[in-house]
Amino acid sequence: MPVSVQTNIRLPAGIKEWLKREARRNRRSLSAEITYRLEQSRRAQEGAKNDSEPIR
């Protein structure tokens, strides 16, 4: 099982409310929604980075 750590972040109220609505819509906790979205962003960034590397 992956190790989880707790962290505190400050978010604008509107973003937090939007994330809470999205979490409910996706049947996830707020924490799970944030984790899911960060993981998607990380994968997209890593994919873009790999696409820009020269082929040898």
CYANA upper distance limits for C-alpha pairs under 8 A (distance plus 0.5 A):
 11 LEU  CA     15 ILE  CA      6.97
 11 LEU  CA     16 LYS  CA      6.72
 12 PRO  CA     16 LYS  CA      6.97
 13 ALA  CA     17 GLU  CA      6.69
 14 GLY  CA     18 TRP  CA      6.63
 15 ILE  CA     19 LEU  CA      6.58
 16 LYS  CA     20 LYS  CA      6.64
 17 GLU  CA     21 ARG  CA      6.77
 18 TRP  CA     22 GLU  CA      6.67
 19 LEU  CA     23 ALA  CA      6.47
 19 LEU  CA     30 LEU  CA      7.29
 19 LEU  CA     33 GLU  CA      7.68
 19 LEU  CA     34 ILE  CA      7.96
 20 LYS  CA     24 ARG  CA      6.77
 20 LYS  CA     30 LEU  CA      6.23
 21 ARG  CA     25 ARG  CA      6.66
 22 GLU  CA     26 ASN  CA      6.55
 22 GLU  CA     33 GLU  CA      8.02
 23 ALA  CA     27 ARG  CA      6.31
 23 ALA  CA     28 ARG  CA      5.35
 23 ALA  CA     29 SER  CA      6.29
 23 ALA  CA     30 LEU  CA      6.03
 23 ALA  CA     32 ALA  CA      8.24
 23 ALA  CA     33 GLU  CA      5.87
 24 ARG  CA     28 ARG  CA      6.59
 24 ARG  CA     29 SER  CA      7.77
 26 ASN  CA     33 GLU  CA      8.46
 28 ARG  CA     32 ALA  CA      6.24
 28 ARG  CA     33 GLU  CA      6.39
 29 SER  CA     33 GLU  CA      6.63
 30 LEU  CA     34 ILE  CA      6.74
 31 SER  CA     35 THR  CA      6.63
 32 ALA  CA     36 TYR  CA      6.46
 33 GLU  CA     37 ARG  CA      6.67
 34 ILE  CA     38 LEU  CA      6.60
 35 THR  CA     39 GLU  CA      6.57
 36 TYR  CA     40 GLN  CA      6.72
 37 ARG  CA     41 SER  CA      6.68
 38 LEU  CA     42 ARG  CA      6.59
 39 GLU  CA     43 ARG  CA      6.65
 40 GLN  CA     44 ALA  CA      6.67
 41 SER  CA     45 GLN  CA      6.64
 42 ARG  CA     46 GLU  CA      6.58
 43 ARG  CA     47 GLY  CA      6.46
 44 ALA  CA     48 ALA  CA      6.63
 45 GLN  CA     49 LYS  CA      6.59
 46 GLU  CA     50 ASN  CA      6.64
 47 GLY  CA     51 ASP  CA      6.65
 48 ALA  CA     52 SER  CA      6.84
 49 LYS  CA     53 GLU  CA      7.11
